[in-house]
Amino acid sequence: MPRMKAFRGFVPNPDRVDPGAVICPPYDVIPDEMHGQLLNHAPENAVRWILGDEPGVTPDENVFRKCGESMRAAVEAGTIIHEEKPAIYRYSIRYGNRAGGTSLLQGVIAVAEARPWGEGVERHEEIRPHTVARLVAQARLTTIDTGVVQLSCEGLEEVLAGVDAGPEAGELVFESKDFKGDVHTLRRIDDPDHVRAIEEALEPLPSAVADGHHRYTTAIELSGDDQLVGGGFVLSFIGDLRQEGLHIHPTHRIWSWKPGDGPDLELVADRIIEVLDDGEGEEWSLVASNGKEWTLKTRPDLDQPTLARRLADVVGEFDDLGSPATPHLEPVAREHLDRSEHGLLCLLPPVGKEEFWSRTLAQEVFPPKTTFFEPKISTGMVVRYTDEEDV
C-alpha cells in the first residue's frame, strides 16, 4: 500500500448546498452533452472545477486557471468548507449498475503519497506521456486536487474492522443523491489516534490502480515541486477488489480502414482466428463490417499476455491499421462498426478479478483501455488544495 494519510480537505457545506448537486463524474467520462447537463443541473456542480463552464471547448491554460478560480470561489462563498482537522473518510456509493439493478461500493478516501510504481502501488495499463503532460499543466495552473485515483486491494474490510473503522465508523458528513440518483455517503474519521491506527493498518497491504493511472503519475511528477507543496500526494479511494459492488467490464476493439488502403478484411479475420481461437475457453466474437461474424474461444493462460495484448500483436502484423476504437458497451461498438466502411469488431470478454490481481501483482502492463471498472469514483465529495500542506 502507498503511504495513505489523513488530510485537511474541503467538503460541500450541507447548510448551503445539497452535496449531491456538487458531485459529478470524473473528467474522462464526461462527454460534451453531459458537461452541459451538469452545468444546467446546479451552479455549484464540480464540473466547473475540472472542465470549465464551456462544453466543447478544448481545455487550455485559460480554462485551467478558471477551473481553479471556480473551486476557490466556492470556498469563499461558503458552499465548500475547509475541514477543521485532517481526516480519513469512509465512503460508499449505492448506484444503478449495468445489469439494471443496484450495487454498493464502499471503501476509504485519503491521500496517497505518490511513490514510484512498484513501491506499494502497482499499475496495469500503459501510461501515455502526452496525457500526463496535460494533467501536470492543469495541476500547476489550478492548484487543486479534485479527481480521485481508484485503488484496489484484498482484505481491506477485515483490516479496517480490526481498527474499528468499518463502514459505519466516523461522523456522517452527508448522504445525498447525485444528478443520476446514485447515493453517496461520506463519513469523517478525524480522531488523531484512530487516524493513526488506520494509517498503520493500511500500510502493509499491496494495492493496484484500478482507475487513475495518469492522475497518480502526475502526482509522481509533482513530487518535490516547490510551488505545489502538496502535489506529491493524490486524493485516493481504496476499496476491496473482491466486493460484490465492484465490477470489471470489457473494453472492445474496432479497427477500421478504407478498402484498398489496407489488407483484405477476411485475411485479417483469418489470422486472428488462427492465432487466438483455441476451440475452448472464454468465448468472444469477431464481427466484420461485411456482416460476417465468428465465435472464438481462447483459453485463459497467465503464462501468456492478456487477450487484448495478444490481439493487438496479431493485428500489428498488418501495416497501417493504427490504434483501435475502444467502446465498452456492445451496442455502441456495433453502431460504430456499422458506420465503418471497412472494419473488424472484437467483442472481448472481461478481465476477471483473479486474472487482474495476478497479472497486476506480477507487474504485467496491459494495453490502454483493457479494463473498465464500475463504478467510477466521482468528483466533488471532498477536494483539496495542492499549494498548501494539508497532510
C-alpha positions in Angstrom: 0.0 0.0 0.0 1.2 3.6 -0.5 1.5 5.8 2.5 -2.2 6.6 3.0 -2.6 9.7 5.1 -5.3 11.8 6.6 -5.7 15.3 5.1 -7.5 18.6 5.8 -9.6 18.9 2.7 -12.8 20.7 1.6 -16.3 19.2 1.6 -19.7 20.5 0.5 -21.5 22.6 3.2 -24.9 20.9 3.7 -26.2 24.1 5.3 -25.6 26.0 2.0 -25.9 23.4 -0.8 -27.2 19.9 -1.4 -23.9 17.9 -1.7 -25.5 15.8 -4.5 -25.7 19.0 -6.6 -21.9 19.3 -6.3 -20.9 15.7 -7.2 -20.1 14.9 -10.8 -18.4 12.0 -12.7 -14.6 12.1 -13.3 -13.5 14.3 -16.1 -12.6 11.5 -18.6 -16.2 10.1 -18.7 -18.0 13.4 -19.3 -18.9 14.0 -22.9 -19.9 17.5 -24.1 -23.6 16.7 -23.8 -23.2 15.6 -20.2 -21.0 18.6 -19.4 -23.9 20.9 -20.5 -26.4 18.9 -18.4 -24.2 19.2 -15.3 -23.8 22.9 -15.8 -27.6 23.2 -16.0 -28.1 20.9 -13.1 -26.7 23.2 -10.5 -24.5 26.3 -10.4 -22.4 24.6 -7.7 -21.6 21.5 -9.7 -17.9 20.4 -9.6 -17.7 20.0 -13.4 -16.7 23.7 -13.4 -13.6 22.8 -11.4 -12.4 20.1 -13.8 -13.7 21.1 -17.3 -14.7 24.7 -17.0 -18.0 26.3 -18.0 -18.0 26.0 -21.8 -18.8 22.5 -23.2 -16.9 21.6 -26.3 -14.0 24.0 -25.6 -10.6 22.3 -25.6 -9.1 22.9 -22.1 -6.2 25.3 -22.3 -4.3 27.5 -19.8 -7.1 29.9 -19.6 -9.7 27.2 -18.9 -7.5 25.6 -16.3 -7.0 28.8 -14.4 -10.7 29.4 -14.4 -11.3 25.9 -13.1 -9.1 26.7 -10.1 -10.7 30.1 -9.6 -14.2 28.5 -9.7 -13.4 26.0 -6.9 -11.8 28.7 -4.7 -14.8 31.0 -5.3 -17.0 28.2 -4.0 -14.9 28.1 -0.8 -15.2 31.9 -0.5 -18.9 31.7 -1.0 -19.2 29.1 1.8 -20.7 26.3 -0.4 -17.5 24.4 0.1 -15.9 24.5 3.6 -12.5 23.7 5.0 -12.4 20.8 7.4 -11.2 21.6 10.9 -8.8 18.7 11.2 -7.1 16.2 9.0 -9.4 13.2 8.4 -9.8 9.9 6.7 -13.2 9.2 5.2 -15.4 6.2 5.0 -17.1 6.5 1.6 -19.8 4.5 -0.2 -21.9 4.8 -3.3 -25.1 3.0 -4.0 -25.5 3.1 -7.7 -27.6 1.8 -10.6 -25.4 -0.9 -12.2 -25.2 -2.0 -15.9 -27.5 -5.0 -15.2 -30.4 -2.7 -14.3 -30.1 -3.4 -10.5 -28.4 -1.6 -7.6 -24.9 -2.2 -6.3 -23.0 -0.9 -3.3 -19.3 0.1 -3.4 -17.5 1.0 -0.2 -14.1 1.9 0.9 -11.9 4.7 2.3 -10.9 8.1 0.9 -7.5 9.5 2.0 -4.4 10.9 0.2 -1.7 8.6 -1.1 1.9 9.5 -1.3 2.8 9.1 -4.9 5.8 6.8 -4.8 7.4 5.2 -7.9 5.4 2.3 -9.3 6.0 -0.9 -7.5 6.5 0.7 -4.1 3.2 -0.2 -2.6 1.2 0.6 -5.8 1.1 -1.4 -9.0 -0.2 -0.2 -12.3 -1.8 -2.4 -15.0 -2.1 0.0 -18.0 0.3 1.8 -20.3 1.0 5.4 -19.4 0.5 8.0 -22.2 3.1 10.8 -21.7 1.0 13.4 -23.5 -1.9 12.8 -21.1 0.4 13.2 -18.1 1.9 16.4 -19.5 -1.6 17.8 -19.9 -2.6 16.9 -16.3 0.7 18.3 -14.9 0.0 21.6 -16.6 -3.6 21.5 -15.3 -2.4 20.8 -11.8 0.1 23.7 -11.8 -2.5 26.1 -13.2 -5.5 25.1 -11.0 -3.5 24.3 -7.8 -6.4 21.9 -6.8 -6.7 18.2 -6.5 -10.2 17.0 -7.4 -10.0 13.8 -9.3 -9.8 10.6 -7.2 -7.4 7.8 -8.0 -9.2 4.4 -7.5 -7.1 1.8 -5.8 -7.9 -1.8 -5.1 -6.6 -4.3 -2.7 -7.6 -7.6 -1.0 -8.8 -7.9 2.6 -9.4 -4.2 3.2 -12.6 -4.5 5.2 -11.2 -7.2 7.5 -8.2 -4.9 8.2 -10.4 -1.9 8.9 -12.7 -3.9 11.1 -9.6 -4.7 13.2 -9.1 -1.0 14.0 -12.8 -0.1 14.4 -13.1 1.6 11.0 -16.0 -0.4 9.5 -18.5 1.2 7.0 -20.4 3.0 9.8 -17.3 4.4 11.5 -16.9 8.1 11.9 -19.3 11.1 11.9 -21.7 11.4 9.0 -20.8 14.4 6.7 -23.6 13.8 4.2 -25.7 11.3 2.4 -27.0 12.7 -0.8 -28.2 11.7 -4.3 -26.3 13.0 -7.4 -27.8 14.0 -10.7 -28.2 10.4 -11.7 -29.8 9.3 -8.5 -26.8 7.5 -7.1 -26.5 7.8 -3.3 -23.2 9.0 -1.9 -22.4 8.6 1.8 -19.3 10.3 3.4 -18.3 9.7 7.0 -15.4 11.6 8.7 -12.8 10.0 11.0 -10.6 12.7 12.5 -9.7 11.5 16.0 -5.8 11.5 15.8 -5.3 8.2 17.5 -8.0 6.5 15.3 -6.5 8.0 12.2 -3.0 6.8 13.1 -4.3 3.3 13.7 -6.0 3.3 10.2 -2.8 4.6 8.5 -0.7 1.9 10.2 -3.2 -0.8 9.4 -3.3 0.1 5.7 0.4 0.4 5.0 1.3 -3.3 4.7 -1.4 -4.0 2.1 -0.3 -4.2 -1.5 -2.6 -2.2 -3.9 -3.2 -1.7 -7.6 -4.6 1.2 -9.5 -8.0 0.3 -10.9 -8.6 3.7 -12.5 -6.5 6.9 -12.5 -3.1 5.8 -13.7 -2.4 9.2 -15.2 -3.5 11.1 -12.2 -1.2 9.0 -10.0 1.7 9.5 -12.4 1.0 13.2 -12.4 1.5 13.3 -8.6 4.8 11.4 -9.0 5.9 14.1 -11.5 4.9 16.9 -9.0 6.7 15.4 -6.0 9.2 17.9 -4.8 7.6 20.8 -6.7 8.3 23.9 -4.5 5.2 25.7 -5.8 2.9 22.7 -5.1 3.9 21.5 -1.6 1.0 19.1 -1.6 1.4 18.0 -5.2 3.3 14.7 -4.3 0.1 13.4 -2.7 -3.0 12.4 -4.6 -6.6 12.2 -3.5 -7.4 8.4 -3.5 -10.1 5.9 -2.9 -9.2 2.4 -1.7 -11.7 -0.4 -1.9 -11.6 -4.2 -1.6 -11.3 -5.8 -5.1 -13.4 -8.7 -4.1 -16.5 -6.8 -3.0 -19.7 -7.5 -5.0 -20.3 -3.9 -5.8 -17.1 -3.5 -7.9 -17.4 -4.7 -11.5 -14.8 -5.1 -14.2 -16.3 -4.8 -17.7 -14.6 -5.4 -21.0 -13.5 -2.7 -23.5 -14.0 -3.9 -27.1 -11.8 -3.2 -30.1 -12.7 -1.8 -33.5 -10.1 -1.5 -36.3 -11.4 0.3 -39.4 -9.7 1.3 -42.7 -10.7 2.2 -46.3 -10.9 -0.6 -48.8 -7.7 -0.7 -50.8 -5.7 1.2 -48.2 -5.1 -1.8 -46.1 -5.2 -5.6 -46.0 -8.1 -7.7 -47.1 -10.8 -7.8 -44.3 -11.1 -11.6 -44.2 -7.3 -12.0 -44.3 -7.1 -10.2 -41.0 -10.0 -12.1 -39.6 -8.5 -15.4 -40.6 -5.2 -14.5 -39.0 -6.9 -13.5 -35.7 -8.9 -16.8 -35.7 -5.7 -18.8 -36.5 -3.8 -17.4 -33.6 -6.4 -16.9 -30.9 -9.2 -19.5 -31.4 -8.3 -22.4 -29.2 -11.6 -24.2 -29.5 -12.2 -24.0 -25.8 -12.0 -21.4 -23.0 -13.6 -17.9 -22.8 -16.0 -17.2 -25.6 -15.9 -13.9 -27.6 -16.9 -12.7 -31.0 -15.3 -11.3 -34.1 -17.6 -9.2 -36.3 -16.8 -7.9 -39.8 -18.4 -4.9 -41.5 -19.5 -7.1 -44.3 -21.9 -8.9 -42.0 -19.8 -12.0 -41.2 -19.5 -13.0 -37.5 -17.3 -15.6 -35.8 -17.4 -17.1 -32.3 -13.9 -17.7 -30.9 -12.8 -19.4 -27.7 -9.5 -18.6 -26.0 -8.0 -20.4 -23.0 -7.1 -18.2 -20.1 -3.3 -18.5 -19.7 -1.4 -16.5 -17.2 1.9 -17.6 -18.9 0.8 -15.5 -21.9 -0.2 -11.8 -22.1 -3.8 -10.7 -21.8 -6.1 -11.4 -24.7 -6.2 -7.7 -25.5 -2.3 -7.7 -25.8 -2.3 -10.8 -27.9 -5.0 -9.4 -30.2 -3.0 -6.2 -30.6 0.1 -8.2 -31.5 -1.8 -10.1 -34.2 -3.4 -7.0 -35.7 0.1 -5.3 -35.5 1.3 -7.8 -38.1 -0.6 -5.8 -40.7 0.7 -2.3 -41.6 -1.2 0.9 -41.1 -4.3 -0.3 -39.2 -3.5 2.2 -36.4 -5.0 2.3 -32.9 -8.4 0.8 -32.4 -11.6 2.5 -31.1 -12.4 1.1 -27.6 -16.1 1.3 -26.7 -17.1 -0.6 -23.6 -20.8 -1.2 -24.5 -21.6 -3.8 -27.2 -24.5 -1.8 -28.7 -22.2 1.3 -29.0 -19.5 -0.9 -30.5 -21.8 -2.4 -33.1 -23.1 1.1 -34.1 -19.5 2.2 -34.5 -18.8 -0.8 -36.8 -22.0 0.0 -38.8 -20.6 3.4 -39.5 -17.3 2.0 -40.7 -16.8 1.5 -44.4 -14.4 -1.4 -43.8 -13.6 -2.8 -40.3 -13.5 -5.5 -37.7 -15.0 -5.5 -34.2 -13.7 -7.7 -31.5 -16.2 -8.2 -28.7 -13.9 -9.2 -25.8 -14.7 -11.0 -22.5 -13.9 -9.0 -19.3 -10.7 -9.5 -17.4 -11.7 -11.4 -14.3 -10.8 -10.1 -10.8 -8.4 -13.1 -10.2 -6.7 -12.5 -13.5 -6.5 -8.8 -12.9 -4.9 -9.2 -9.5 -2.5 -11.9 -10.5 -1.3 -10.1 -13.6 -1.0 -6.7 -11.9 1.0 -8.1 -8.9 3.3 -9.7 -11.5 3.8 -6.2 -12.9 2.3 -7.1 -16.3 1.2 -3.9 -18.2 -2.0 -4.2 -20.2 -2.7 -2.2 -23.4 -4.7 1.0 -22.8 -8.4 0.6 -22.2 -8.2 -3.1 -21.4 -10.5 -2.8 -18.3 -13.4 -0.6 -17.4 -14.2 -0.5 -13.7 -17.7 0.2 -12.5 -18.4 2.4 -10.7 -16.1 5.4 -11.4 -15.3 7.4 -8.3 -17.0 10.8 -8.6 -15.6 14.3 -8.1 -16.7 16.8 -5.5 -17.3 14.7 -2.3 -14.0 16.0 -0.9 -11.3 18.1 -2.6 -8.0 19.7 -1.6 -5.5 22.5 -2.5 -2.1 21.4 -3.6 -0.3 24.7 -3.0 -0.8 24.2 0.8 0.3 21.5 3.1 -2.8 19.5 4.2 -1.3 16.2 5.3 
